[in-house]
Amino acid sequence: MIPYPHIDPVAVAIGPFKVHWYGLMYLVGFVGGWWLGQWRARRSGGLWQAEQVGDLVFYIAMGVILGGRCGYVLFYNFDYFLQDPLWLFAIWEGGMSFHGGLLGVLIAMLLYGRRVGKSFFQLTDFIAPLVPIGLGAGRIGNFIGGELWGRAAEVPWAMVFPRDPLQLARHPSQLYQFALEGVVLFLVLWWFSSRPRPRMAVSGLFLVCYGSFRILVEFFREPDTQLGFIAFDWMTMGQLLSLPMVLVGAALMLWGYRRYPLEAGINRDDALWLEQQVAREPGRSTSTQRKRKGKR
């Protein structure tokens, strides 16, 4: 067993005003996603403009915050919500859900896509490699806050978390999730998206990988106290919500490779979108279009 590194969950305190590390990790995720999004936009061959990334990250942030809170309340505390519906708005008490945040982001992408004239999967394929930055940062925030700890364990790296009422040595499952959902997922998606891929393939791979990693880590993470195991005396809510992600992700990849195959190493769906933009903007010549195609 190794000692838990006691870190004050409050990063900055000025009088009654307090900034928690968990909140700062959200900021790290959004800023990191914005920076990487700018980098990807500049290398998109005309598919994205750098100035679009700021608006995109704003929509993502709203989806994460609103969807994450609603998901936590409805997926993990629905009985309490029925007793006190206004508790949904008590965000100062904490409580966020990844799966709720994911649904919120998907809705936000539908709205943003209608605004800028981009397809839903054109957006999700672009943002998928950026998401692990926020996921990894969030898990570090969970670890600093001493929450969402793992199950009791006898491994050499087990820890006793200060907020655990039983004071048992447990798996530091937050760090497992940081490694898989943050580091490994980022490396896989960044490598996969570094070359042209069929539409929906990057989004599908994100769903498959995240869902698989989450299902795996849930075997080491302590189930939510208010829910426990919800099926078969071993399945948790996190696993139940992640299983459809794996299935949908695999279906998207299969559909994408069959419906949108690459032509001469080029994503034909993106090429058609560029042609449509040229037709809509008289000032943009076809020679510029060809030049941008060549950059991909």
MIDOSE-1310 file (N, C-alpha, C; in nm, 2 decimals, decimal comma, always signed):
residues 296
mipy	+0,08/-0,12/+0,00/+0,00/+0,00/+0,00/+0,09/+0,12/+0,00; +0,05/+0,23/-0,07/+0,12/+0,35/-0,08/+0,03/+0,46/-0,02; +0,08/+0,56/+0,04/+0,00/+0,67/+0,10/-0,07/+0,75/+0,00; -0,19/+0,79/+0,02/-0,26/+0,89/-0,07/-0,20/+1,02/-0,05
phid	-0,16/+1,09/-0,16/-0,10/+1,22/-0,15/-0,21/+1,33/-0,12; -0,21/+1,37/+0,00/-0,31/+1,46/+0,05/-0,29/+1,60/-0,02; -0,38/+1,63/-0,11/-0,38/+1,76/-0,18/-0,51/+1,83/-0,15; -0,50/+1,96/-0,11/-0,62/+2,04/-0,08/-0,70/+2,05/-0,21
pvav	-0,82/+2,00/-0,20/-0,91/+2,01/-0,33/-0,94/+2,15/-0,37; -0,92/+2,25/-0,28/-0,93/+2,39/-0,31/-0,80/+2,44/-0,36; -0,80/+2,48/-0,49/-0,67/+2,53/-0,55/-0,64/+2,67/-0,51; -0,75/+2,75/-0,51/-0,73/+2,89/-0,48/-0,85/+2,94/-0,39
aigp	-0,82/+3,01/-0,28/-0,93/+3,06/-0,20/-0,90/+3,21/-0,17; -0,99/+3,29/-0,20/-0,98/+3,43/-0,17/-1,11/+3,47/-0,10; -1,10/+3,48/+0,03/-1,22/+3,50/+0,11/-1,32/+3,39/+0,10; -1,44/+3,42/+0,07/-1,54/+3,31/+0,05/-1,54/+3,25/-0,09
fkvh	-1,46/+3,31/-0,17/-1,45/+3,26/-0,31/-1,34/+3,15/-0,32; -1,39/+3,03/-0,37/-1,30/+2,91/-0,37/-1,30/+2,85/-0,51; -1,18/+2,82/-0,56/-1,17/+2,75/-0,69/-1,12/+2,61/-0,66; -1,19/+2,51/-0,70/-1,15/+2,37/-0,67/-1,07/+2,32/-0,79
wygl	-0,98/+2,23/-0,76/-0,90/+2,16/-0,86/-0,99/+2,10/-0,97; -1,10/+2,04/-0,93/-1,19/+1,97/-1,02/-1,24/+2,07/-1,13; -1,27/+2,19/-1,08/-1,32/+2,29/-1,18/-1,21/+2,34/-1,27; -1,09/+2,35/-1,21/-0,97/+2,39/-1,30/-0,94/+2,28/-1,40
mylv	-0,97/+2,15/-1,37/-0,94/+2,05/-1,47/-1,04/+2,06/-1,58; -1,16/+2,11/-1,56/-1,25/+2,13/-1,67/-1,19/+2,24/-1,76; -1,14/+2,35/-1,70/-1,08/+2,45/-1,78/-0,96/+2,40/-1,86; -0,88/+2,32/-1,80/-0,76/+2,26/-1,87/-0,81/+2,18/-1,99
gfvg	-0,92/+2,10/-1,97/-0,98/+2,02/-2,08/-1,03/+2,11/-2,19; -1,10/+2,22/-2,16/-1,15/+2,30/-2,27/-1,04/+2,38/-2,34; -0,95/+2,43/-2,26/-0,84/+2,51/-2,32/-0,75/+2,42/-2,41; -0,72/+2,30/-2,35/-0,64/+2,20/-2,43/-0,71/+2,16/-2,56
gwwl	-0,84/+2,13/-2,55/-0,92/+2,10/-2,67/-0,92/+2,21/-2,77; -0,93/+2,33/-2,72/-0,93/+2,45/-2,81/-0,79/+2,46/-2,88; -0,69/+2,44/-2,81/-0,55/+2,45/-2,87/-0,53/+2,35/-2,97; -0,56/+2,22/-2,94/-0,55/+2,11/-3,04/-0,64/+2,13/-3,15
gqwr	-0,76/+2,18/-3,13/-0,85/+2,20/-3,24/-0,80/+2,31/-3,33; -0,74/+2,41/-3,28/-0,67/+2,51/-3,37/-0,57/+2,44/-3,46; -0,49/+2,36/-3,40/-0,38/+2,29/-3,47/-0,44/+2,20/-3,58; -0,55/+2,13/-3,55/-0,61/+2,04/-3,65/-0,67/+2,13/-3,76
arrs	-0,74/+2,24/-3,72/-0,80/+2,32/-3,82/-0,70/+2,38/-3,92; -0,59/+2,42/-3,88/-0,49/+2,47/-3,97/-0,43/+2,37/-4,07; -0,45/+2,24/-4,03/-0,40/+2,13/-4,12/-0,51/+2,05/-4,18; -0,63/+2,12/-4,19/-0,75/+2,04/-4,24/-0,77/+2,06/-4,39
gglw	-0,68/+2,13/-4,46/-0,69/+2,15/-4,60/-0,81/+2,23/-4,64; -0,86/+2,33/-4,56/-0,97/+2,41/-4,59/-1,10/+2,37/-4,54; -1,10/+2,25/-4,47/-1,23/+2,20/-4,42/-1,27/+2,28/-4,29; -1,17/+2,33/-4,22/-1,20/+2,41/-4,10/-1,12/+2,54/-4,10
qaeq	-1,18/+2,64/-4,04/-1,12/+2,77/-4,02/-1,08/+2,78/-3,87; -0,97/+2,83/-3,84/-0,92/+2,83/-3,70/-1,02/+2,91/-3,61; -1,08/+3,01/-3,67/-1,18/+3,09/-3,59/-1,30/+3,02/-3,55; -1,33/+2,91/-3,63/-1,45/+2,83/-3,60/-1,43/+2,75/-3,47
vgdl	-1,31/+2,72/-3,43/-1,29/+2,63/-3,32/-1,33/+2,69/-3,19; -1,32/+2,82/-3,17/-1,37/+2,89/-3,05/-1,51/+2,87/-3,02; -1,59/+2,89/-3,13/-1,74/+2,87/-3,12/-1,77/+2,72/-3,09; -1,70/+2,63/-3,16/-1,72/+2,49/-3,14/-1,69/+2,45/-3,00
vfyi	-1,58/+2,50/-2,94/-1,55/+2,46/-2,80/-1,66/+2,52/-2,70; -1,71/+2,63/-2,73/-1,82/+2,69/-2,65/-1,94/+2,60/-2,65; -1,98/+2,55/-2,77/-2,09/+2,46/-2,78/-2,06/+2,33/-2,70; -1,94/+2,28/-2,71/-1,90/+2,16/-2,64/-1,91/+2,18/-2,49
amgv	-1,86/+2,30/-2,44/-1,86/+2,32/-2,30/-2,01/+2,33/-2,25; -2,10/+2,39/-2,32/-2,24/+2,39/-2,28/-2,30/+2,25/-2,27; -2,26/+2,17/-2,37/-2,31/+2,04/-2,38/-2,26/+1,95/-2,26; -2,13/+1,97/-2,23/-2,07/+1,89/-2,12/-2,13/+1,93/-1,99
ilgg	-2,14/+2,06/-1,96/-2,19/+2,10/-1,83/-2,34/+2,07/-1,81; -2,42/+2,11/-1,91/-2,57/+2,09/-1,90/-2,60/+1,94/-1,91; -2,54/+1,87/-2,00/-2,57/+1,73/-2,02/-2,51/+1,65/-1,91; -2,39/+1,68/-1,86/-2,33/+1,61/-1,75/-2,41/+1,62/-1,62
rcgy	-2,46/+1,73/-1,59/-2,54/+1,75/-1,47/-2,67/+1,67/-1,49; -2,74/+1,69/-1,60/-2,87/+1,62/-1,62/-2,85/+1,47/-1,62; -2,74/+1,42/-1,68/-2,71/+1,28/-1,68/-2,69/+1,22/-1,54; -2,61/+1,30/-1,46/-2,58/+1,25/-1,32/-2,71/+1,24/-1,24
vlfy	-2,80/+1,34/-1,25/-2,93/+1,34/-1,18/-3,02/+1,23/-1,23; -3,03/+1,21/-1,36/-3,13/+1,12/-1,41/-3,08/+0,98/-1,41; -2,95/+0,95/-1,44/-2,90/+0,82/-1,45/-2,86/+0,76/-1,31; -2,81/+0,85/-1,22/-2,76/+0,80/-1,10/-2,84/+0,84/-0,97
nfdy	-2,93/+0,94/-0,98/-3,00/+0,98/-0,87/-3,15/+1,01/-0,90; -3,21/+0,93/-0,98/-3,34/+0,96/-1,03/-3,44/+0,96/-0,92; -3,43/+0,87/-0,83/-3,53/+0,86/-0,71/-3,52/+0,99/-0,63; -3,40/+1,04/-0,61/-3,39/+1,17/-0,53/-3,45/+1,29/-0,62
flqd	-3,43/+1,28/-0,75/-3,48/+1,38/-0,83/-3,63/+1,39/-0,83; -3,70/+1,27/-0,82/-3,84/+1,27/-0,81/-3,89/+1,33/-0,68; -3,81/+1,32/-0,58/-3,85/+1,37/-0,45/-3,83/+1,53/-0,45; -3,72/+1,57/-0,52/-3,69/+1,71/-0,52/-3,64/+1,75/-0,66
plwl	-3,73/+1,78/-0,75/-3,69/+1,81/-0,89/-3,59/+1,93/-0,90; -3,61/+2,03/-0,80/-3,52/+2,14/-0,81/-3,37/+2,11/-0,78; -3,35/+1,99/-0,72/-3,21/+1,95/-0,70/-3,13/+1,94/-0,82; -3,20/+1,93/-0,94/-3,13/+1,93/-1,07/-3,04/+2,05/-1,08
faiw	-3,08/+2,16/-1,03/-3,01/+2,29/-1,05/-2,91/+2,32/-0,94; -2,90/+2,23/-0,84/-2,80/+2,25/-0,73/-2,66/+2,21/-0,77; -2,61/+2,28/-0,87/-2,48/+2,24/-0,93/-2,37/+2,26/-0,83; -2,39/+2,35/-0,73/-2,28/+2,37/-0,63/-2,26/+2,25/-0,54
eggm	-2,35/+2,15/-0,54/-2,33/+2,03/-0,47/-2,25/+1,93/-0,54; -2,22/+1,96/-0,67/-2,14/+1,86/-0,75/-2,22/+1,75/-0,81; -2,15/+1,67/-0,89/-2,22/+1,56/-0,96/-2,23/+1,58/-1,11; -2,15/+1,51/-1,18/-2,15/+1,51/-1,33/-2,14/+1,37/-1,38
sfhg	-2,19/+1,35/-1,50/-2,19/+1,21/-1,56/-2,13/+1,22/-1,70; -2,03/+1,14/-1,73/-1,98/+1,14/-1,86/-2,08/+1,11/-1,97; -2,16/+1,01/-1,94/-2,26/+0,97/-2,05/-2,37/+1,08/-2,07; -2,40/+1,15/-1,96/-2,49/+1,26/-1,98/-2,42/+1,37/-2,06
gllg	-2,29/+1,40/-2,03/-2,22/+1,50/-2,10/-2,20/+1,46/-2,25; -2,19/+1,33/-2,27/-2,18/+1,29/-2,41/-2,31/+1,32/-2,49; -2,42/+1,29/-2,43/-2,55/+1,32/-2,49/-2,56/+1,47/-2,51; -2,52/+1,55/-2,41/-2,53/+1,69/-2,43/-2,44/+1,75/-2,54
vlia	-2,32/+1,69/-2,56/-2,23/+1,73/-2,67/-2,29/+1,69/-2,80; -2,35/+1,58/-2,81/-2,41/+1,53/-2,94/-2,53/+1,63/-2,98; -2,61/+1,67/-2,88/-2,71/+1,77/-2,91/-2,65/+1,90/-2,95; -2,55/+1,94/-2,88/-2,48/+2,07/-2,92/-2,42/+2,06/-3,06
mlly	-2,37/+1,95/-3,10/-2,32/+1,93/-3,23/-2,43/+1,94/-3,34; -2,54/+1,89/-3,31/-2,66/+1,91/-3,40/-2,69/+2,05/-3,42; -2,69/+2,13/-3,31/-2,73/+2,27/-3,32/-2,62/+2,35/-3,39; -2,49/+2,32/-3,36/-2,38/+2,39/-3,42/-2,37/+2,36/-3,57
grrv	-2,39/+2,23/-3,60/-2,39/+2,19/-3,74/-2,49/+2,26/-3,83; -2,61/+2,28/-3,78/-2,71/+2,36/-3,85/-2,67/+2,50/-3,87; -2,60/+2,56/-3,77/-2,56/+2,70/-3,78/-2,45/+2,72/-3,88; -2,35/+2,63/-3,89/-2,24/+2,65/-3,98/-2,24/+2,57/-4,11
gksf	-2,34/+2,48/-4,13/-2,36/+2,41/-4,25/-2,27/+2,29/-4,26; -2,24/+2,23/-4,14/-2,15/+2,10/-4,14/-2,24/+1,99/-4,10; -2,21/+1,87/-4,15/-2,28/+1,75/-4,11/-2,25/+1,71/-3,97; -2,34/+1,63/-3,90/-2,32/+1,59/-3,77/-2,19/+1,51/-3,75
fqlt	-2,16/+1,42/-3,84/-2,04/+1,33/-3,83/-1,92/+1,40/-3,87; -1,93/+1,51/-3,95/-1,81/+1,59/-3,99/-1,76/+1,66/-3,86; -1,86/+1,70/-3,77/-1,82/+1,76/-3,65/-1,77/+1,66/-3,55; -1,83/+1,55/-3,53/-1,79/+1,45/-3,43/-1,66/+1,39/-3,47
dfia	-1,63/+1,37/-3,60/-1,50/+1,32/-3,63/-1,39/+1,42/-3,60; -1,42/+1,54/-3,61/-1,32/+1,65/-3,58/-1,29/+1,66/-3,43; -1,39/+1,65/-3,35/-1,37/+1,67/-3,21/-1,33/+1,55/-3,13; -1,36/+1,43/-3,18/-1,33/+1,31/-3,11/-1,19/+1,30/-3,06
plvp	-1,08/+1,33/-3,14/-0,95/+1,32/-3,08/-0,92/+1,43/-2,97; -1,00/+1,53/-2,96/-0,98/+1,63/-2,86/-1,04/+1,60/-2,72; -1,14/+1,51/-2,72/-1,21/+1,48/-2,60/-1,12/+1,42/-2,49; -1,03/+1,32/-2,52/-0,95/+1,26/-2,42/-0,88/+1,36/-2,33
iglg	-0,84/+1,48/-2,38/-0,77/+1,58/-2,30/-0,86/+1,61/-2,18; -0,99/+1,64/-2,20/-1,08/+1,67/-2,09/-1,11/+1,55/-2,00; -1,12/+1,43/-2,06/-1,15/+1,32/-1,98/-1,03/+1,29/-1,89; -0,91/+1,30/-1,94/-0,80/+1,27/-1,85/-0,78/+1,37/-1,74
agri	-0,80/+1,50/-1,78/-0,79/+1,61/-1,68/-0,90/+1,59/-1,57; -1,02/+1,55/-1,61/-1,13/+1,53/-1,52/-1,10/+1,42/-1,42; -1,04/+1,31/-1,46/-1,00/+1,20/-1,37/-0,89/+1,24/-1,27; -0,80/+1,33/-1,31/-0,70/+1,38/-1,22/-0,78/+1,47/-1,11
gnfi	-0,88/+1,54/-1,16/-0,96/+1,62/-1,06/-1,03/+1,53/-0,96; -1,08/+1,42/-1,01/-1,15/+1,32/-0,92/-1,05/+1,27/-0,82; -0,92/+1,24/-0,86/-0,82/+1,18/-0,77/-0,78/+1,29/-0,67; -0,76/+1,41/-0,71/-0,72/+1,51/-0,61/-0,84/+1,53/-0,51
ggel	-0,96/+1,53/-0,56/-1,07/+1,54/-0,47/-1,10/+1,42/-0,38; -1,03/+1,31/-0,41/-1,05/+1,19/-0,33/-1,19/+1,13/-0,34; -1,24/+1,13/-0,46/-1,37/+1,08/-0,49/-1,37/+0,97/-0,60; -1,48/+0,90/-0,61/-1,49/+0,79/-0,71/-1,38/+0,69/-0,70
wgra	-1,35/+0,65/-0,58/-1,24/+0,56/-0,56/-1,27/+0,42/-0,61; -1,17/+0,33/-0,60/-1,19/+0,19/-0,65/-1,24/+0,10/-0,54; -1,25/-0,03/-0,57/-1,29/-0,13/-0,48/-1,17/-0,17/-0,39; -1,20/-0,23/-0,28/-1,10/-0,27/-0,18/-1,00/-0,37/-0,25
aevp	-0,87/-0,35/-0,22/-0,77/-0,42/-0,30/-0,65/-0,45/-0,21; -0,57/-0,55/-0,24/-0,45/-0,58/-0,17/-0,33/-0,56/-0,26; -0,34/-0,49/-0,37/-0,23/-0,46/-0,46/-0,13/-0,36/-0,39; +0,00/-0,37/-0,43/+0,10/-0,28/-0,36/+0,07/-0,13/-0,38
wamv	+0,00/-0,09/-0,48/-0,03/+0,05/-0,50/-0,17/+0,09/-0,45; -0,23/+0,01/-0,37/-0,36/+0,05/-0,31/-0,35/+0,17/-0,22; -0,45/+0,24/-0,21/-0,45/+0,36/-0,12/-0,57/+0,37/-0,03; -0,56/+0,44/+0,08/-0,67/+0,47/+0,16/-0,71/+0,61/+0,14
fprd	-0,83/+0,64/+0,09/-0,88/+0,77/+0,06/-0,94/+0,84/+0,18; -0,91/+0,96/+0,21/-0,95/+1,03/+0,33/-1,10/+1,03/+0,35; -1,18/+1,04/+0,24/-1,32/+1,06/+0,24/-1,39/+0,92/+0,25; -1,32/+0,81/+0,24/-1,38/+0,68/+0,25/-1,42/+0,65/+0,39
plql	-1,55/+0,63/+0,42/-1,59/+0,61/+0,56/-1,54/+0,48/+0,61; -1,51/+0,38/+0,53/-1,46/+0,25/+0,57/-1,31/+0,25/+0,59; -1,24/+0,35/+0,53/-1,10/+0,36/+0,54/-1,03/+0,23/+0,50; -1,07/+0,17/+0,38/-1,01/+0,05/+0,33/-0,90/+0,09/+0,22
arhp	-0,81/+0,00/+0,21/-0,71/+0,02/+0,10/-0,78/-0,02/-0,03; -0,78/+0,07/-0,13/-0,86/+0,06/-0,25/-0,77/+0,08/-0,38; -0,83/+0,03/-0,49/-0,77/+0,06/-0,62/-0,78/+0,22/-0,64; -0,67/+0,28/-0,69/-0,69/+0,42/-0,73/-0,74/+0,42/-0,87
sqly	-0,87/+0,39/-0,88/-0,93/+0,37/-1,02/-0,94/+0,50/-1,10; -0,93/+0,61/-1,03/-0,93/+0,74/-1,10/-0,81/+0,75/-1,19; -0,69/+0,69/-1,14/-0,57/+0,69/-1,22/-0,58/+0,59/-1,33; -0,65/+0,48/-1,31/-0,66/+0,38/-1,42/-0,74/+0,45/-1,53
qfal	-0,85/+0,53/-1,49/-0,93/+0,59/-1,60/-0,85/+0,70/-1,66; -0,76/+0,77/-1,59/-0,68/+0,87/-1,65/-0,59/+0,81/-1,76; -0,53/+0,70/-1,72/-0,44/+0,63/-1,81/-0,51/+0,58/-1,94; -0,63/+0,52/-1,92/-0,70/+0,46/-2,04/-0,78/+0,56/-2,11
egvv	-0,87/+0,64/-2,04/-0,96/+0,73/-2,11/-0,88/+0,86/-2,15; -0,77/+0,89/-2,08/-0,70/+1,01/-2,12/-0,58/+0,98/-2,21; -0,48/+0,91/-2,16/-0,36/+0,90/-2,23/-0,37/+0,80/-2,35; -0,42/+0,68/-2,32/-0,42/+0,58/-2,43/-0,53/+0,62/-2,54
lflv	-0,64/+0,66/-2,49/-0,75/+0,70/-2,59/-0,70/+0,82/-2,68; -0,63/+0,91/-2,62/-0,58/+1,02/-2,70/-0,48/+0,97/-2,80; -0,38/+0,89/-2,76/-0,28/+0,84/-2,85/-0,34/+0,76/-2,97; -0,44/+0,68/-2,94/-0,50/+0,60/-3,04/-0,58/+0,69/-3,14
lwwf	-0,66/+0,78/-3,09/-0,74/+0,86/-3,18/-0,66/+0,96/-3,25; -0,55/+1,01/-3,19/-0,47/+1,11/-3,26/-0,40/+1,04/-3,38; -0,35/+0,92/-3,35/-0,28/+0,85/-3,46/-0,38/+0,81/-3,57; -0,50/+0,76/-3,53/-0,60/+0,72/-3,63/-0,65/+0,83/-3,71
ssrp	-0,66/+0,95/-3,65/-0,72/+1,06/-3,73/-0,61/+1,14/-3,80; -0,49/+1,10/-3,79/-0,38/+1,18/-3,85/-0,38/+1,16/-4,00; -0,45/+1,06/-4,05/-0,47/+1,03/-4,19/-0,61/+1,04/-4,23; -0,65/+1,06/-4,36/-0,79/+1,06/-4,40/-0,85/+0,93/-4,37
rprm	-0,97/+0,94/-4,31/-1,05/+0,82/-4,28/-1,19/+0,83/-4,33; -1,26/+0,73/-4,35/-1,40/+0,74/-4,40/-1,48/+0,81/-4,29; -1,58/+0,88/-4,34/-1,67/+0,95/-4,25/-1,73/+0,85/-4,14; -1,74/+0,89/-4,02/-1,79/+0,82/-3,90/-1,69/+0,73/-3,84
avsg	-1,57/+0,70/-3,91/-1,48/+0,60/-3,86/-1,41/+0,65/-3,73; -1,37/+0,78/-3,72/-1,31/+0,83/-3,60/-1,41/+0,84/-3,49; -1,53/+0,88/-3,51/-1,63/+0,88/-3,41/-1,66/+0,74/-3,36; -1,67/+0,65/-3,45/-1,69/+0,51/-3,41/-1,58/+0,45/-3,32
lflv	-1,46/+0,48/-3,36/-1,35/+0,43/-3,28/-1,35/+0,49/-3,14; -1,38/+0,62/-3,13/-1,39/+0,68/-3,00/-1,49/+0,61/-2,91; -1,61/+0,58/-2,97/-1,71/+0,51/-2,89/-1,67/+0,37/-2,85; -1,61/+0,30/-2,94/-1,56/+0,16/-2,91/-1,46/+0,16/-2,80
cygs	-1,36/+0,25/-2,82/-1,25/+0,25/-2,72/-1,29/+0,30/-2,58; -1,36/+0,41/-2,58/-1,41/+0,46/-2,45/-1,50/+0,36/-2,38; -1,60/+0,31/-2,45/-1,69/+0,21/-2,39/-1,62/+0,09/-2,34; -1,52/+0,04/-2,42/-1,44/-0,08/-2,37/-1,36/-0,05/-2,25
fril	-1,29/+0,07/-2,25/-1,21/+0,11/-2,13/-1,29/+0,13/-2,01; -1,41/+0,19/-2,03/-1,50/+0,22/-1,91/-1,55/+0,09/-1,85; -1,59/+0,00/-1,94/-1,64/-0,13/-1,89/-1,53/-0,21/-1,81; -1,41/-0,20/-1,86/-1,30/-0,27/-1,79/-1,27/-0,20/-1,66
veff	-1,26/-0,07/-1,65/-1,22/-0,01/-1,53/-1,33/-0,02/-1,42; -1,46/-0,03/-1,47/-1,57/-0,05/-1,37/-1,55/-0,17/-1,28; -1,48/-0,27/-1,33/-1,45/-0,39/-1,25/-1,36/-0,36/-1,13; -1,29/-0,24/-1,14/-1,20/-0,20/-1,03/-1,26/-0,08/-0,95
repd	-1,36/-0,02/-1,00/-1,42/+0,10/-0,94/-1,53/+0,06/-0,85; -1,54/+0,13/-0,73/-1,65/+0,10/-0,64/-1,78/+0,15/-0,70; -1,88/+0,06/-0,70/-2,01/+0,10/-0,76/-2,07/+0,22/-0,68; -2,15/+0,30/-0,74/-2,22/+0,41/-0,67/-2,30/+0,36/-0,56
tqlg	-2,28/+0,42/-0,44/-2,35/+0,37/-0,32/-2,50/+0,36/-0,34; -2,56/+0,46/-0,40/-2,71/+0,47/-0,41/-2,76/+0,37/-0,51; -2,67/+0,31/-0,59/-2,72/+0,21/-0,70/-2,67/+0,07/-0,67; -2,54/+0,06/-0,64/-2,48/-0,07/-0,62/-2,47/-0,14/-0,76
fiaf	-2,48/-0,27/-0,76/-2,48/-0,35/-0,89/-2,62/-0,35/-0,93; -2,64/-0,33/-1,06/-2,78/-0,32/-1,11/-2,82/-0,44/-1,19; -2,73/-0,54/-1,22/-2,77/-0,66/-1,28/-2,66/-0,76/-1,26; -2,70/-0,89/-1,25/-2,61/-1,01/-1,24/-2,52/-1,00/-1,12
dwmt	-2,54/-0,91/-1,03/-2,45/-0,90/-0,91/-2,31/-0,86/-0,95; -2,29/-0,80/-1,07/-2,16/-0,75/-1,11/-2,17/-0,63/-1,20; -2,28/-0,61/-1,27/-2,28/-0,50/-1,37/-2,32/-0,37/-1,30; -2,24/-0,27/-1,33/-2,27/-0,14/-1,28/-2,34/-0,05/-1,38
mgql	-2,39/+0,06/-1,33/-2,46/+0,16/-1,42/-2,36/+0,21/-1,53; -2,23/+0,23/-1,49/-2,14/+0,27/-1,59/-2,12/+0,17/-1,70; -2,12/+0,04/-1,67/-2,10/-0,06/-1,77/-2,23/-0,07/-1,86; -2,34/-0,06/-1,80/-2,47/-0,07/-1,87/-2,48/+0,05/-1,98
lslp	-2,43/+0,17/-1,94/-2,44/+0,28/-2,03/-2,33/+0,28/-2,13; -2,22/+0,21/-2,10/-2,11/+0,20/-2,20/-2,12/+0,09/-2,30; -2,19/-0,02/-2,27/-2,21/-0,13/-2,36/-2,27/-0,08/-2,50; -2,38/+0,00/-2,50/-2,43/+0,05/-2,62/-2,33/+0,14/-2,70
mvlv	-2,24/+0,20/-2,63/-2,14/+0,28/-2,70/-2,05/+0,19/-2,79; -2,01/+0,08/-2,73/-1,92/-0,01/-2,81/-2,00/-0,07/-2,93; -2,12/-0,10/-2,91/-2,20/-0,16/-3,02/-2,23/-0,05/-3,13; -2,27/+0,07/-3,09/-2,29/+0,17/-3,19/-2,16/+0,21/-3,26
gaal	-2,06/+0,22/-3,18/-1,93/+0,26/-3,24/-1,88/+0,16/-3,35; -1,89/+0,03/-3,32/-1,86/-0,07/-3,42/-1,94/-0,06/-3,54; -2,07/-0,03/-3,52/-2,16/-0,02/-3,64/-2,13/+0,10/-3,72; -2,09/+0,21/-3,65/-2,05/+0,33/-3,73/-1,93/+0,31/-3,81
mlwg	-1,83/+0,24/-3,75/-1,71/+0,22/-3,83/-1,74/+0,13/-3,95; -1,82/+0,02/-3,93/-1,85/-0,07/-4,04/-1,93/+0,01/-4,15; -2,02/+0,09/-4,11/-2,10/+0,17/-4,20/-2,02/+0,27/-4,28; -1,93/+0,34/-4,20/-1,84/+0,44/-4,26/-1,75/+0,38/-4,37
yrry	-1,69/+0,27/-4,34/-1,60/+0,21/-4,43/-1,67/+0,15/-4,56; -1,79/+0,11/-4,54/-1,87/+0,06/-4,65/-1,93/+0,17/-4,74; -1,98/+0,28/-4,67/-2,05/+0,38/-4,74/-1,96/+0,49/-4,79; -1,86/+0,52/-4,71/-1,77/+0,64/-4,75/-1,62/+0,59/-4,77
plea	-1,60/+0,50/-4,86/-1,46/+0,45/-4,87/-1,37/+0,56/-4,93; -1,24/+0,56/-4,89/-1,15/+0,66/-4,95/-1,13/+0,63/-5,10; -1,11/+0,74/-5,17/-1,08/+0,74/-5,31/-0,95/+0,80/-5,33; -0,85/+0,71/-5,37/-0,71/+0,76/-5,39/-0,66/+0,83/-5,27
ginr	-0,69/+0,77/-5,15/-0,64/+0,82/-5,02/-0,71/+0,95/-4,98; -0,82/+0,98/-5,04/-0,89/+1,11/-5,00/-1,03/+1,07/-4,95; -1,07/+1,14/-4,84/-1,21/+1,12/-4,79/-1,30/+1,19/-4,89; -1,37/+1,12/-4,97/-1,46/+1,17/-5,07/-1,57/+1,26/-5,01
ddal	-1,62/+1,23/-4,90/-1,72/+1,31/-4,83/-1,67/+1,45/-4,81; -1,54/+1,46/-4,76/-1,48/+1,59/-4,74/-1,46/+1,67/-4,87; -1,42/+1,59/-4,97/-1,39/+1,66/-5,10/-1,52/+1,71/-5,16; -1,63/+1,64/-5,14/-1,76/+1,69/-5,19/-1,80/+1,82/-5,12
wleq	-1,78/+1,82/-4,98/-1,81/+1,94/-4,90/-1,73/+2,06/-4,95; -1,60/+2,04/-4,98/-1,52/+2,15/-5,03/-1,58/+2,20/-5,17; -1,62/+2,11/-5,25/-1,67/+2,15/-5,38/-1,80/+2,23/-5,36; -1,88/+2,20/-5,27/-2,01/+2,27/-5,24/-1,97/+2,41/-5,18
qvar	-1,87/+2,42/-5,10/-1,83/+2,55/-5,05/-1,78/+2,64/-5,16; -1,71/+2,58/-5,26/-1,66/+2,66/-5,37/-1,77/+2,72/-5,45; -1,88/+2,63/-5,47/-1,99/+2,67/-5,55/-2,07/+2,79/-5,48; -2,07/+2,79/-5,34/-2,14/+2,89/-5,27/-2,07/+3,02/-5,26
epgr	-1,93/+3,01/-5,27/-1,85/+3,13/-5,25/-1,78/+3,16/-5,38; -1,84/+3,26/-5,46/-1,78/+3,29/-5,59/-1,63/+3,34/-5,58; -1,59/+3,39/-5,47/-1,45/+3,44/-5,46/-1,35/+3,33/-5,44; -1,40/+3,21/-5,42/-1,30/+3,10/-5,40/-1,29/+3,02/-5,53
stst	-1,18/+3,02/-5,59/-1,17/+2,95/-5,72/-1,15/+2,80/-5,71; -1,17/+2,74/-5,83/-1,15/+2,59/-5,82/-1,00/+2,56/-5,81; -0,91/+2,65/-5,86/-0,77/+2,62/-5,84/-0,73/+2,62/-5,69; -0,80/+2,71/-5,61/-0,77/+2,71/-5,47/-0,82/+2,58/-5,41
qrkr	-0,94/+2,54/-5,46/-0,99/+2,41/-5,41/-0,89/+2,30/-5,43; -0,84/+2,29/-5,56/-0,74/+2,18/-5,59/-0,62/+2,19/-5,50; -0,58/+2,31/-5,48/-0,46/+2,33/-5,39/-0,48/+2,28/-5,25; -0,60/+2,31/-5,20/-0,64/+2,27/-5,07/-0,65/+2,12/-5,06
kgkr	-0,71/+2,06/-5,17/-0,72/+1,91/-5,17/-0,58/+1,85/-5,16; -0,49/+1,91/-5,23/-0,35/+1,86/-5,24/-0,29/+1,86/-5,10; -0,32/+1,95/-5,01/-0,26/+1,96/-4,88/-0,30/+1,85/-4,79; -0,42/+1,79/-4,82/-0,46/+1,68/-4,73/-0,37/+1,56/-4,74
